[in-house]
Amino acid sequence: MATEQRGRDASPASILTRLAPLARRQQALRAPHLGGFDPEPETLGRIGSLEVRLAVTPREVKKAQRLRYKVFYKEMSATADAATRLTRRDADAFDALCDHLLVIDHDPKGEPFRPKKPKIVGTYRLLRQEIAAAHGGFYTSGEYDIGPMLAAHPTLNFLELGRSCVLKPYRTKRTVELLWAGIWAYIRRHDIDAMFGCASLEGTDPKDLALPLSFLHHHAGAAGEWGVRALPGRRVDMNLMAPEAIDLKKAMQALPPLIKGYLRLGGRFGDGAVIDHQFGTTDVFVVLPVSAIGERYITYYTRDDAKPAN
């Protein structure tokens, strides 16, 4: 488990090195839907022409990686290495261990004289604790010491969320809601008790992000057995403004939509941010126990028009 990594090198590079051979074996053994044994994808939700479901083939995973490349590297400020530039895909060894949630538009605007084809417009990467425990740990442990949190909840089943992105024209309320409907269906299917992961603010200078970071520190910090601290040597203080100096309305406006969504659902944030120079972001740790999600949101994300799976 990730709790066993304390004292080991937990840098992203070292984790990926340990994971590479395991990931290749795991892809063959674990997920039949990635091996071509389940050709019939199961819809987890649908709104209009948009459908949310899991990737069912390696080709779909590659398409999700290309979408991530387009958003992270072309639109935003991530720095690509030679292999990433060559493949034009955002990929790492964790991809083979994860389920990949997709939002697919079945009626996209096509190019002239070309037939319309379904298009992947959003994605989320999901890693269950049982899989992470068997293969070296969670991606998040490269930035945060999550061991104490996991040890404090030995009977709970955790899910790591990551690599979320949506194509720019589709960054609408209904696309985000459909992603959450898919996540909620996945949570019910696998009896998940709590979600966590790294959420990002664009930019690598904490001074420019003082308002949103300070807001999260003072008003949405995870406490007690849910508290998680950034790794020594990577931790950047989030307490950059006094509580009385924070304009709450402006702070909320400065937060990315994903972080606002976590807050609305009951998410809480860890101690310290981490600068990710490769992706040009400042990361914060977020944890969301399923028990903290209000009944009105549970009802909303299982409403009939989203048609989630049972």
N, C-alpha and C positions, 0 to 999 in steps of 0.2 A: 504494500500500500504506500501511498504518498507519505504516510507518517514514518515509514522506514527510511526515507531519504534524508532525514536530518543528519547532518554531519557529512553527507556525501556532496559531491559537486552537483549543484542544482541549477547550473546555468542552462539556458535553452540549448546551447550547442552540445553540452555533454549529455543532456537528456535525449536529444535527437540522435546522437551517436549510439547510445544504448538501445534506443527504440528501433533503429533502422532494420536490423535483421528480424526482430520480433514482429514488427509491423508487417513485413512481407509474409511471414508465416501466419500471423493473425488474419490477414486479409483472405488467405486461402481457407482457414479453418473456421472462422467465426461467422462471417456475414454472407449467407447464401444469396441474399438479394444483390450483393456485389459480384457474385460469381456466376450469375446467369441462371440460377435455379428458381427464381421467382419472377417470371416475365410480366406478371400482372400487377402493376403498382396500385396500392391502396390509397385512395383519397382520404386525407385527414381533415380537409375543409375546402370550401369553395365559395367565392363571392364573385358573381358575374363571370367574366372570362378567366379569372384568376383561380388557380388551384394550388393548394399546399399539400405536399407529400414528401416522402423520403426518396432519395436517389436510389435507383434499383439496378444500375449498371455502372461499370467503371467509366464509361463514356459520359454519363451524366455527372459523375464526380469531377471529371476533367472540365466539363462545361462550367460547373460551379467554381472551380479553381480559376478559370479564365475570367469569370465575372469578378471574382475577388481581385485578380490582377488589374482589371480595367478600373475598378473603384479605388483600390489601395495605391497602385503604382502610377496609373495614368492620370486619374482625377486628383488624388490626394498626393502626399509627398513621400511615400515609401521609396526606399532606395533598393533597386533590384541588383542582385549579383548576376554573374554571367549566365548561369543556368536558368535563372528566372527570366532574364531577357530573351534567351533563346527559345524557351518553351512558351513564354507569355502566359504562364500560369503561376498563381500563388499557391505553392504546395510545400508540405513538409511531411515527415514520417507519421505524424499524428493523424493525417487524413485517412490512412488505411485502418485505423482503429475506431474511427468515429462514424456515426450516422450523419448524413448530410440532409438537412431539411431544405426543400426547394419551394420557391413560389414560381409557378409557371403561368405565363400568359398564353392562352390558347387562341387568342385573336389579336395578335400584335399588328402594328402598322407595318405592312410589308413594303419591299422595294418594288418599283415599277417592273412589270413583266416577270416577276418572280412569285411563285406560290407562297402563301403564308405558312409558316411552320411554328409550332409551339416554341416559346422562348423562355429560358430561365432568367428571371429578373430579380430574384432575391434568394439569399441562402443563409443558413445558420449551421454551425458545427456542434454536434452533440456527443459528449463522451461520458458514458456511464461508469460509475465507480467500480463495478466488478471487472470491467475491461481495463480500466486504468490500473487497478490493483495488480492485475496479472501481467502488466507490460510496462512497468517502470514508473508509473505515476501520472499525474495530471500536468498539462501544459502550464497551468497557473503557478505550479510550484517552482518554476524558473524565475518568478518575480516575487512571490509571497510565500511566507511560511504558513502553509495551510494545515500542517501536521497537528497542532494543538486543537484546532477546530474539529478536525475529523476524529481525533481521539476523544474529544468531549461528547461526541454523538455516535458511539459505536453501533447503535441499533438503527441509525438512519441511513437511507439510501440517497447518495448524492449524485447530481448530474452537473457536469461542467458545460457551460455555454461559451461559444467563442466564434471568431471569424465571421461575425454578422455583417452583411452588407446588402444594399438594395440599389439597383440601377437608378440613376438620378431621376428620369421621368416618372418612376414608380414610387418615389418617396412620398407616399400619401398615407393618410390615416388607415385606409382599408388594407393596404399592403402590410403595414405593421400589425394591424389587428389579425390578419390572416396568419402571419408568422406566429403570433402568440396563440392563436387557436390551434395551430399545428403543434407547438410546444406543449400546450395543455393536454392534447390528445396523447402525445408521447409520454408525458408525466403519468397519466392515468394508466397507460398500457404497461409501463415498467415500474409502477409503484414508487415513484420518486418522492422523497421527503423534502429535499432542499436543492436549490440550484445555486451555482456560484460561477464566477469567472472574472475576467478582466474587461472593463469597459474603457473606452478611450476618449480623450479630448484632443482635438487637433492642435498640434504645436508642441515644442519641446522646451519652452522657456516658462517655468512655473510662475514667474512674475507676471507674465501676460495672462495667466489663468488664475490669478490670486483670488478673484471673486468666486468662481464656481468651486474651486478647491476648498476655500475656507468655508463656504456654505455647506459642502458635504461633510467637512470635518466637524463643524459645530452643530449642525442640525440633522445629520443623517448617519452618524457614526455607529458602527456595530460595536456592541459592548459585551462584556462577560464571555460566555462560552462561544459566542459567535465572533468574537474579536479576532482579527487577522492582521499581522504586521508585515510590511514590506521587508524583504531580505536586507540584512546589513550590507552596506556598500552600494545598494541600489535605491535605498529609501530617500525620498524627497519630502520634506515637511509640507503638509497641507495647511497648517495653521499659519496663514500668511496675513490675515486680517483679524482684528478684534471683532467679537460677535456684534457689538453695537455699531460697527462701521459697515456691516453687510446690508445692502439693499436687497431684500428677499425677492422682490419682483424681478429686478435686473439679474440676480443670481440665477433664477429659474430660466430666464430668457437666454442666459449664456450657456446653459447645459445642452448637450446633444440630445436629440429625441430619444435615443435608446436609454440614456441615463434617466431622463424624465419618466420613461415608461417603468423602469425598475422602481423608482421612487413611488409612483402611484400605486404599484402593486404591493409595496411594503419592503422593498429592498433597503439594505443598509450597507455602509461602505467601510473599508478597512482603514488601518492606520498607516498613512504614508502613500505617496504616489510613486510611480516608477517611470522613468523616461525611456521610451523605446525609440532609439535613434534610427533604427532600420525603417520603421513605419512612420516616423515623424510625428509621434503621438506622446501624450502623457497618460499613462494608464492608472486606473484606480480599481481596487478590488471591490466587488459587489457580491453580497450573499442574500438569497431570498428563500427563506423557509416557506414551504407550501402552506403551512399553518398560518402564516402571516397574510396570505392573500385574502382580501375581503370577499364575502359571499356574493356581492353584486358583480365583481369581476369574474368569479367562477361561473356565475349564471350567464354573464355576457359572452364569455369565450366558449360556452357550450350551447349557444343559442342555435335555433333551427337553421337560420340562413347561412351560418358558417358550416353546417353539416359535419361536425367533427366525428371521428370514428369512436366507437364504443370500446 
